[in-house]
C-alpha cells in the first residue's frame, strides 16, 4: 500500500500555489545540524526553539529539557 500526502484544493489564499494548499508547512531541511555538545549547552533557548521547529520536533519543557532533547536527537555520541 502506498502512502501519499493529499493536497487540499482551494481557490487562491496566501499559502496556495496554483490553487492547491498543502496540509502543514514542514519541509525537511537540506543539512543536518552539526553543533557540538558544548554549542548545544551554550545555545540560547530561542535558538533551540528555532532549531527544533525547523526539524518539525516538539518544543516542550524548559530550556534544560529542550537542550537534552536536541542533543539526543542530533548528537551521535559514542
Phi and psi in degrees as a GROMACS rama.xvg file:
@    title "Ramachandran Plot"
@    xaxis  label "Phi"
@    yaxis  label "Psi"
@TYPE xy
-101.648  134.268  UNK-2
-104.694  135.912  UNK-3
-152.093  138.503  UNK-4
-72.7489  139.096  UNK-5
-105.602  133.922  UNK-6
-77.2777  151.97  UNK-7
-95.0082  120.402  UNK-8
-73.7095  130.044  UNK-9
-139.065  164.499  UNK-10
-106.457  109.972  UNK-11
70.6276  -152.554  UNK-12
101.642  149.659  UNK-13
-69.4538  -24.7197  UNK-14
-101.745  16.434  UNK-15
-101.198  158.532  UNK-16
-139.767  116.592  UNK-17
57.29  36.529  UNK-18
79.89  9.66655  UNK-19
-121.574  131.225  UNK-20
-115.861  125.65  UNK-21
-88.021  143.937  UNK-22
-67.9936  130.583  UNK-23
76.6665  171.197  UNK-24
-133.508  16.9034  UNK-25
-79.8487  133.274  UNK-26
-134.92  124.536  UNK-27
-59.6548  123.745  UNK-28
-61.3934  152.914  UNK-29
-74.8077  -27.5264  UNK-30
-119.176  141.278  UNK-31
-80.0384  135.53  UNK-32
-61.9299  138.467  UNK-33
-119.955  49.1536  UNK-34
-86.6649  151.918  UNK-35
-87.4705  169.273  UNK-36
-60.6167  -40.909  UNK-37
-61.7712  -37.8724  UNK-38
-67.8934  -39.5466  UNK-39
-63.5667  -40.0634  UNK-40
-67.8711  -26.5979  UNK-41
-96.4352  -8.99254  UNK-42
-66.5514  131.93  UNK-43
-67.7927  155.802  UNK-44
-58.3743  -40.3133  UNK-45
-61.7253  -35.0306  UNK-46
-72.19  -38.3218  UNK-47
-60.2662  -44.2452  UNK-48
-57.942  -45.6647  UNK-49
-63.4933  -43.022  UNK-50
-63.1632  -48.0651  UNK-51
-63.3831  -41.7425  UNK-52
-64.2248  -39.8818  UNK-53
-58.864  -33.5402  UNK-54
-98.5337  9.98353  UNK-55
70.0878  26.2959  UNK-56
-98.2379  156.824  UNK-57
-67.6253  145.085  UNK-58
-117.981  79.6001  UNK-59
-126.215  154.976  UNK-60
89.3332  -175.139  UNK-61
-85.3215  179.8  UNK-62
-61.4506  -34.5315  UNK-63
-62.0624  -45.7289  UNK-64
-64.7834  -39.2376  UNK-65
-64.887  -42.7158  UNK-66
-61.5255  -47.0036  UNK-67
-60.8651  -42.6359  UNK-68
-64.9455  -46.0257  UNK-69
-62.3068  -43.2624  UNK-70
-65.1155  -39.2681  UNK-71
-66.311  -33.9464  UNK-72
-80.4475  -34.1845  UNK-73
-112.788  -19.9554  UNK-74
-91.0817  141.96  UNK-75
-110.031  79.31  UNK-76
-87.5713  132.936  UNK-77
